[in-house]
């Protein structure tokens, strides 16, 4: 099918779509009740799908106003399609595409932050959700403290239009308080430890920096705004031309904003919504009093293994996670990482086996239909390592254990950060601390012990106690030496 001659997805095209591909609700038929900040592929394949199914099941004005903090192109693409987009669910044996109609509006924060602030103050909006990635919160990944830079300080202390996510959120909450617009739930759907508590901490820390804010605002935050914790799970790779071609073939219409993901999905949500919420449980979400056990299980197992495979696979020259998992010894090493280090670092949800969960994760990662690129997963390593790996190491050391396999993950990140694959090809370092990492490595030289010494000095990543732990340092240097001398494939083949 020639994409250039295929009609564009939109309301006018709905009647021509195959019945199984049509949305459960139409944009415009449901009023907005949710603002979502972060209009990327994951949100479109996860929370938007759950929300549309919940509305279709029980009704309610829970349409989503999608806010893109930076990207204007996604706003333009969705606007051209009457806010419709498709999600293709792919596995090694099957694929299915369905259009989603949950978006009730669109906003581009960079162009019109005032409109977003006004939305957050609208009494019709009762839930705000966020998927802005770990770095979007501007929290120190090691301590959870707010990182106050020039941009954020300007958002909080001047009258200029807010340019950061914390600044936008604080301005909106303050406007909502002043408008007496009613209670609100603010829900992080990002991979942060204790993400609800961290988001509340962000708001409290930022509030203190805002001049002229009265104690009444703090009281209102305490009484009327909740920050439910969540755990979200679905593998959603970046969209490619292949994603859009598959959607066009299934729909008979071009979709500029199509996404694809694996069949598996999960959403665990603490049920604290003072203004109400969609019936997400009817779409399969788990509503709970405490998302913490689920969150730790996923962060340390799924996300920890994901990062490990990404760093090792990228250094070994593998393009995708599935291809990296085929390296001899990789699966065995990851299974031992879960069984010997992760399982002893946490208490799982009732009835869940950490080892069994880890095995299911590896099965999901092995699906070649989900072409998740190793370099994409490897991005922003300094923001991800603490919650995905370092907390496991800290808890195992507190128990007197030597977390050998978790140390391999740290060594793999350090090897990746050096910027050269085993075959000599350059590896990109896409990370908020990239400049500091490069400076430290240039001063250290190539010796593994010196590389480890330099990178353990990143106090925004490695807590002082862990960085000074001789056992951890020795384990990391041993692995880094093996990776440096023999490469990923030989190291894994001889390790597990």
C-alpha positions as CSV (number, residue, x, y, z in Angstrom):
1,X,0.0,0.0,0.0
2,X,1.5,3.4,-1.0
3,X,1.3,5.6,2.1
4,X,1.3,8.8,0.1
5,X,-2.0,7.9,-1.6
6,X,-3.7,6.4,1.5
7,X,-6.2,8.8,3.2
8,X,-5.3,10.2,6.6
9,X,-6.8,8.8,9.7
10,X,-9.5,11.1,11.2
11,X,-13.2,11.3,12.0
12,X,-14.1,11.3,8.3
13,X,-12.2,8.0,7.9
14,X,-13.8,6.1,10.8
15,X,-16.7,4.6,8.7
16,X,-14.2,3.1,6.3
17,X,-12.1,1.4,9.0
18,X,-12.5,-2.4,9.7
19,X,-14.9,-2.7,12.5
20,X,-12.4,-4.4,14.8
21,X,-10.1,-1.4,14.4
22,X,-12.5,1.4,15.3
23,X,-12.2,3.4,18.6
24,X,-14.4,2.6,21.5
25,X,-15.3,6.3,21.9
26,X,-15.1,9.2,19.5
27,X,-13.1,12.3,20.3
28,X,-15.5,15.1,21.3
29,X,-18.2,12.7,22.6
30,X,-16.7,12.7,26.1
31,X,-15.7,15.9,28.0
32,X,-12.3,16.2,29.5
33,X,-11.6,15.1,33.1
34,X,-7.9,14.3,32.9
35,X,-4.9,16.3,31.9
36,X,-1.9,14.1,30.9
37,X,1.6,15.7,30.7
38,X,3.9,13.8,28.4
39,X,2.2,12.7,25.1
40,X,4.8,10.1,24.1
41,X,4.4,6.6,22.8
42,X,4.1,5.0,26.2
43,X,1.1,7.1,27.3
44,X,-0.7,6.5,24.0
45,X,-0.2,2.7,24.3
46,X,-0.9,2.5,28.0
47,X,-2.9,5.0,30.1
48,X,-4.9,6.2,27.1
49,X,-5.9,2.7,26.2
50,X,-6.9,1.9,29.8
51,X,-8.9,5.1,30.0
52,X,-10.8,4.7,26.8
53,X,-11.8,1.1,27.8
54,X,-12.9,2.4,31.2
55,X,-15.1,5.1,29.7
56,X,-16.5,2.6,27.2
57,X,-17.4,0.4,30.1
58,X,-19.1,2.9,32.4
59,X,-19.2,6.3,30.8
60,X,-18.2,9.5,32.6
61,X,-16.5,12.7,31.5
62,X,-12.9,11.4,31.6
63,X,-11.5,12.4,28.3
64,X,-7.8,13.2,28.3
65,X,-6.3,16.5,27.3
66,X,-2.8,15.5,26.1
67,X,0.0,18.0,26.9
68,X,3.3,17.8,25.1
69,X,6.0,19.6,27.1
70,X,8.3,20.0,24.1
71,X,7.5,18.2,20.9
72,X,5.3,20.3,18.6
73,X,5.3,17.6,15.9
74,X,3.1,15.1,17.9
75,X,0.6,17.9,18.6
76,X,0.4,18.7,14.9
77,X,0.1,15.1,13.8
78,X,-2.7,14.3,16.3
79,X,-4.5,17.6,15.5
80,X,-4.4,16.7,11.8
81,X,-6.1,13.3,12.7
82,X,-8.9,14.8,14.9
83,X,-6.9,13.5,17.9
84,X,-7.1,9.9,16.8
85,X,-4.2,7.5,16.8
86,X,-3.7,3.7,16.6
87,X,-2.0,1.1,18.8
88,X,-0.7,-2.0,17.2
89,X,-0.3,-4.9,19.6
90,X,2.4,-7.2,18.3
91,X,3.8,-10.6,19.2
92,X,5.9,-13.1,17.4
93,X,2.7,-14.9,16.1
94,X,0.1,-12.2,15.7
95,X,-0.7,-8.5,15.4
96,X,-3.8,-6.4,15.8
97,X,-4.4,-2.6,15.4
98,X,-7.1,-0.5,17.0
99,X,-7.7,3.2,16.9
100,X,-8.0,5.0,20.3
101,X,-10.3,8.0,20.8
102,X,-9.5,9.0,24.4
103,X,-8.0,12.4,23.6
104,X,-10.4,15.2,24.3
105,X,-7.9,18.0,23.6
106,X,-4.3,18.9,22.9
107,X,-1.9,21.5,24.2
108,X,1.7,22.3,23.5
109,X,3.2,23.6,26.8
110,X,6.2,25.3,25.2
111,X,4.0,27.4,22.9
112,X,1.2,28.2,25.4
113,X,2.1,27.3,29.0
114,X,-0.7,29.6,30.2
115,X,-3.3,27.4,28.6
116,X,-1.9,24.4,30.5
117,X,-1.9,26.3,33.8
118,X,-5.5,27.3,33.1
119,X,-6.4,23.7,32.5
120,X,-5.0,22.6,35.8
121,X,-7.2,25.2,37.5
122,X,-10.3,24.0,35.7
123,X,-12.8,22.3,38.1
124,X,-13.7,19.9,35.3
125,X,-10.2,18.4,35.6
126,X,-10.0,16.0,38.5
127,X,-6.9,13.9,37.6
128,X,-3.5,14.9,36.3
129,X,-1.2,12.1,35.1
130,X,2.4,12.4,34.0
131,X,4.8,10.4,31.8
132,X,7.8,12.8,31.5
133,X,10.6,10.2,32.0
134,X,12.8,10.2,35.1
135,X,14.8,13.3,34.1
136,X,11.7,15.4,33.6
137,X,11.1,15.7,37.3
138,X,14.4,17.3,37.9
139,X,15.0,15.1,41.0
140,X,18.4,13.9,42.0
141,X,18.2,10.2,41.3
142,X,20.3,9.3,44.3
143,X,18.5,11.4,46.9
144,X,15.2,12.4,45.5
145,X,16.0,16.1,46.2
146,X,14.8,18.7,43.7
147,X,17.6,19.9,41.4
148,X,17.2,23.6,41.3
149,X,18.9,25.0,38.2
150,X,18.5,28.4,36.5
151,X,15.5,27.4,34.5
152,X,13.5,25.9,37.4
153,X,14.4,28.8,39.7
154,X,13.1,31.3,37.1
155,X,9.9,29.3,36.9
156,X,9.4,29.4,40.6
157,X,10.6,32.9,41.4
158,X,9.7,35.1,38.4
159,X,6.5,35.9,36.5
160,X,7.8,34.4,33.2
161,X,5.9,31.6,31.6
162,X,7.0,28.2,33.1
163,X,9.4,26.2,31.0
164,X,9.9,23.1,33.2
165,X,7.6,20.4,34.2
166,X,7.9,21.1,38.0
167,X,7.3,24.8,37.2
168,X,4.3,24.1,35.1
169,X,2.8,21.8,37.7
170,X,3.4,24.3,40.6
171,X,1.9,27.2,38.7
172,X,-1.1,25.1,37.8
173,X,-1.7,23.9,41.4
174,X,-1.3,27.4,42.7
175,X,-3.9,28.7,40.2
176,X,-6.2,25.8,41.1
177,X,-6.0,26.8,44.8
178,X,-6.7,30.4,44.1
179,X,-9.7,29.5,41.9
180,X,-11.0,27.1,44.6
181,X,-11.5,24.6,41.9
182,X,-11.8,21.5,44.0
183,X,-9.7,18.4,44.8
184,X,-7.3,16.8,42.5
185,X,-5.2,13.6,42.1
186,X,-1.7,14.1,40.6
187,X,-0.4,10.7,39.4
188,X,3.1,9.9,38.3
189,X,3.3,7.0,35.8
190,X,7.1,7.1,35.5
191,X,9.7,4.7,36.7
192,X,10.6,6.5,40.0
193,X,10.9,4.8,43.3
194,X,7.9,5.6,45.4
195,X,6.8,7.8,42.5
196,X,3.7,9.2,44.3
197,X,5.7,10.2,47.4
198,X,8.5,11.6,45.2
199,X,6.1,13.7,43.3
200,X,4.6,15.1,46.5
201,X,8.1,15.8,47.7
202,X,8.9,17.7,44.5
203,X,5.8,19.9,45.0
204,X,6.6,20.6,48.6
205,X,10.2,21.4,47.9
206,X,9.3,23.7,45.0
207,X,6.6,25.4,47.0
208,X,9.1,26.6,49.5
209,X,11.0,28.4,46.8
210,X,7.9,30.4,45.5
211,X,7.8,33.9,47.0
212,X,4.5,35.1,48.3
213,X,2.9,31.7,48.7
214,X,0.9,31.5,51.9
215,X,0.5,28.7,54.3
216,X,-3.0,28.3,53.1
217,X,-1.7,26.8,49.8
218,X,0.3,24.3,51.8
219,X,-2.8,23.4,53.8
220,X,-4.8,23.0,50.6
221,X,-2.1,20.7,49.1
222,X,-2.3,18.5,52.2
223,X,-6.1,18.4,52.4
224,X,-7.2,18.5,48.7
225,X,-4.4,17.1,46.5
226,X,-3.4,13.4,46.5
227,X,-0.4,11.8,44.9
228,X,-1.2,8.2,44.3
229,X,1.7,5.8,43.7
230,X,1.6,3.6,40.6
231,X,3.4,0.9,38.7
232,X,3.1,0.9,34.9
233,X,4.3,-1.9,32.6
234,X,4.2,-2.4,28.9
235,X,7.0,-2.6,26.4
236,X,6.4,0.2,23.9
237,X,9.4,0.8,21.6
238,X,9.9,4.0,19.7
239,X,7.7,4.2,16.6
240,X,9.4,3.5,13.2
241,X,8.3,3.7,9.6
242,X,7.5,0.0,10.0
243,X,5.1,0.9,12.8
244,X,3.2,3.3,10.6
245,X,3.2,1.0,7.6
246,X,1.7,-1.8,9.6
247,X,-1.0,0.6,11.0
248,X,-1.8,1.8,7.4
249,X,-2.1,-1.8,6.2
250,X,-4.5,-2.7,9.0
251,X,-6.6,0.5,8.9
252,X,-6.6,1.5,5.2
253,X,-5.6,5.0,6.5
254,X,-2.4,6.7,7.3
255,X,-1.7,7.2,11.0
256,X,1.1,9.8,11.6
257,X,1.0,9.1,15.4
258,X,0.7,5.3,15.5
259,X,2.5,3.3,18.2
260,X,3.1,-0.4,18.8
261,X,3.7,-2.5,21.9
262,X,3.7,-6.0,23.3
263,X,0.4,-7.8,24.3
264,X,1.3,-7.6,28.0
265,X,0.2,-4.6,30.0
266,X,-0.2,-3.8,33.7
267,X,-1.2,-0.8,35.8
268,X,-1.2,-0.8,39.5
269,X,-2.7,2.3,41.1
270,X,-3.1,3.4,44.7
271,X,-6.8,4.2,44.9
272,X,-6.7,7.8,46.3
273,X,-8.7,10.0,44.0
274,X,-10.7,12.7,45.9
275,X,-12.4,14.0,42.8
276,X,-13.3,10.6,41.4
277,X,-11.6,8.6,38.6
278,X,-12.4,6.4,35.6
279,X,-13.3,2.7,36.3
280,X,-9.8,1.6,35.3
281,X,-10.2,-1.7,37.1
282,X,-12.8,-2.7,34.4
283,X,-10.0,-2.3,31.9
284,X,-7.7,-4.6,33.9
285,X,-5.9,-2.1,36.2
286,X,-5.1,-3.2,39.8
287,X,-6.4,-0.8,42.4
288,X,-4.6,-1.1,45.7
289,X,-3.8,0.6,49.0
290,X,0.0,0.3,48.4
291,X,1.7,0.1,45.0
292,X,5.1,-0.1,46.6
293,X,5.7,-3.9,46.4
294,X,4.6,-4.0,42.7
295,X,6.8,-0.9,42.0
296,X,9.9,-2.4,43.5
297,X,9.4,-5.7,41.8
298,X,9.1,-4.1,38.4
299,X,11.9,-1.5,38.8
300,X,14.5,-3.9,40.1
301,X,13.5,-6.9,38.0
302,X,12.1,-5.8,34.7
303,X,13.7,-2.4,34.4
304,X,17.0,-3.6,36.0
305,X,17.3,-6.5,33.6
306,X,16.2,-4.2,30.7
307,X,19.0,-1.8,31.4
308,X,21.5,-4.7,31.8
309,X,20.7,-6.2,28.5
310,X,20.7,-2.8,26.8
311,X,24.2,-1.9,28.0
312,X,25.7,-5.3,27.3
313,X,23.9,-5.7,24.1
314,X,24.9,-2.3,22.7
315,X,28.5,-2.8,23.6
316,X,28.3,-6.3,21.8
317,X,26.9,-4.6,18.7
318,X,23.3,-5.9,19.0
319,X,20.7,-3.5,17.8
320,X,17.7,-4.8,19.7
321,X,17.0,-6.2,23.2
322,X,15.7,-9.5,21.6
323,X,19.0,-9.9,19.6
324,X,21.1,-9.1,22.7
325,X,19.3,-11.8,24.7
326,X,20.4,-14.3,22.2
327,X,24.1,-13.8,23.1
328,X,25.3,-17.1,24.7
329,X,25.3,-16.7,28.4
330,X,23.1,-13.5,28.5
331,X,19.9,-15.2,29.6
332,X,21.7,-17.3,32.2
333,X,23.5,-14.2,33.6
334,X,20.2,-12.2,33.8
335,X,18.4,-15.1,35.5
336,X,21.2,-15.2,38.1
337,X,21.0,-11.5,38.6
338,X,17.3,-11.9,39.4
339,X,17.6,-15.0,41.6
340,X,20.8,-14.1,43.5
341,X,20.6,-10.4,43.9
342,X,17.1,-8.9,43.1
343,X,15.1,-11.6,44.9
344,X,16.8,-11.1,48.1
345,X,16.5,-7.3,48.0
346,X,12.7,-7.0,48.2
347,X,9.5,-8.4,49.4
348,X,7.2,-9.1,46.4
349,X,3.5,-8.7,46.3
350,X,1.6,-11.6,47.9
351,X,1.6,-14.7,45.8
352,X,4.3,-13.5,43.4
353,X,7.6,-15.3,42.8
354,X,10.4,-12.9,42.0
355,X,12.2,-15.6,40.1
356,X,9.1,-16.6,38.2
357,X,8.4,-12.9,37.4
358,X,12.0,-12.6,36.1
359,X,11.6,-15.6,33.9
360,X,8.4,-14.1,32.4
361,X,10.2,-10.8,31.8
362,X,13.0,-12.6,29.9
363,X,10.3,-14.4,27.8
364,X,8.8,-11.0,26.9
365,X,12.1,-9.5,26.1
366,X,12.9,-12.4,23.7
367,X,10.0,-11.6,21.4
368,X,11.5,-10.4,18.2
369,X,8.4,-8.6,17.2
370,X,9.1,-6.0,19.8
371,X,12.1,-4.5,18.3
372,X,13.2,-2.4,21.3
373,X,16.5,-0.9,20.5
374,X,19.3,-1.3,22.9
375,X,20.5,2.3,22.5
376,X,17.0,3.6,23.2
377,X,16.8,1.7,26.5
378,X,20.4,2.8,27.4
379,X,19.5,6.5,27.3
380,X,19.6,8.5,30.5
381,X,21.6,5.9,32.5
382,X,22.5,8.2,35.3
383,X,18.8,8.8,35.9
384,X,17.9,5.1,35.9
385,X,20.7,3.3,37.6
386,X,19.8,4.2,41.2
387,X,16.3,2.8,41.3
388,X,16.9,0.0,38.8
389,X,20.2,-1.4,40.2
390,X,21.8,0.6,43.0
391,X,19.0,0.2,45.4
392,X,19.3,-3.6,44.9
393,X,23.1,-3.4,45.6
394,X,22.5,-1.2,48.7
395,X,19.9,-3.6,50.2
396,X,22.1,-6.7,49.5
397,X,25.1,-5.1,51.1
398,X,23.0,-4.1,54.1
399,X,22.2,-7.8,54.4
400,X,25.9,-8.7,54.2
401,X,25.7,-10.2,50.6
402,X,28.1,-9.6,47.7
403,X,25.8,-8.6,44.8
404,X,28.1,-9.9,42.0
405,X,25.5,-9.8,39.2
406,X,24.2,-6.4,40.1
407,X,27.8,-5.2,40.0
408,X,28.0,-6.6,36.4
409,X,25.2,-4.2,35.4
410,X,27.1,-1.2,36.9
411,X,30.2,-2.3,35.0
412,X,28.2,-2.7,31.8
413,X,27.0,0.9,32.2
414,X,30.5,2.1,32.8
415,X,31.7,0.2,29.7
416,X,28.9,1.6,27.6
417,X,29.6,5.2,28.9
418,X,33.2,4.9,27.4
419,X,31.5,5.3,24.0
420,X,33.0,2.5,21.9
421,X,31.5,-0.9,21.2
422,X,33.5,-4.1,21.1
423,X,33.8,-3.9,17.4
424,X,35.1,-0.3,17.5
425,X,31.9,1.5,16.5
426,X,30.9,4.6,18.4
427,X,28.2,4.4,21.0
428,X,26.1,7.5,21.8
429,X,26.0,8.9,25.3
430,X,22.6,10.4,25.6
431,X,22.5,11.4,29.2
432,X,21.9,14.6,31.3
433,X,25.4,14.1,32.8
434,X,27.1,13.3,29.5
435,X,29.5,16.3,29.6
436,X,30.7,15.5,33.2
437,X,31.0,11.8,32.3
438,X,33.2,12.5,29.3
439,X,35.4,14.9,31.3
440,X,35.9,12.4,34.1
441,X,36.7,9.6,31.6
442,X,39.1,11.8,29.7
443,X,41.0,12.6,32.9
444,X,41.0,9.0,34.1
445,X,42.4,7.2,31.1
446,X,41.4,3.7,29.9
447,X,42.5,1.5,32.8
448,X,39.3,-0.2,34.3
449,X,40.2,0.7,37.9
450,X,40.6,4.4,36.9
451,X,37.4,4.4,34.9
452,X,35.5,2.9,37.9
453,X,37.1,5.4,40.3
454,X,36.1,8.3,38.0
455,X,32.5,7.3,37.6
456,X,31.9,6.3,41.2
457,X,32.7,10.0,41.8
458,X,29.4,11.0,40.3
459,X,27.7,11.8,43.6
460,X,24.4,12.6,41.8
461,X,24.3,8.9,40.9
462,X,26.2,6.9,43.5
463,X,25.5,7.6,47.2
464,X,28.6,8.1,49.2
465,X,28.3,4.9,51.2
466,X,27.9,2.8,48.2
467,X,30.7,4.5,46.3
468,X,33.1,3.9,49.2
469,X,32.1,0.3,49.6
470,X,35.3,-1.7,48.9
471,X,33.3,-4.9,48.1
472,X,31.2,-3.1,45.5
473,X,34.1,-1.3,43.9
474,X,36.1,-4.5,43.7
475,X,33.2,-6.4,42.0
476,X,32.7,-3.7,39.5
477,X,36.4,-3.4,38.6
478,X,36.6,-7.1,38.2
479,X,33.7,-7.2,35.7
480,X,34.9,-4.0,34.0
481,X,38.3,-5.6,33.5
482,X,36.8,-8.7,32.0
483,X,34.6,-6.6,29.6
484,X,37.6,-4.5,28.6
485,X,39.9,-7.4,28.0
486,X,37.6,-10.0,26.5
487,X,34.5,-8.2,25.3
488,X,30.9,-8.9,26.2
489,X,30.4,-12.2,24.4
490,X,33.5,-13.9,25.9
491,X,32.7,-12.5,29.3
492,X,29.2,-13.8,29.4
493,X,30.2,-17.1,27.9
494,X,32.6,-17.7,30.8
495,X,30.6,-16.2,33.6
496,X,27.3,-18.0,34.0
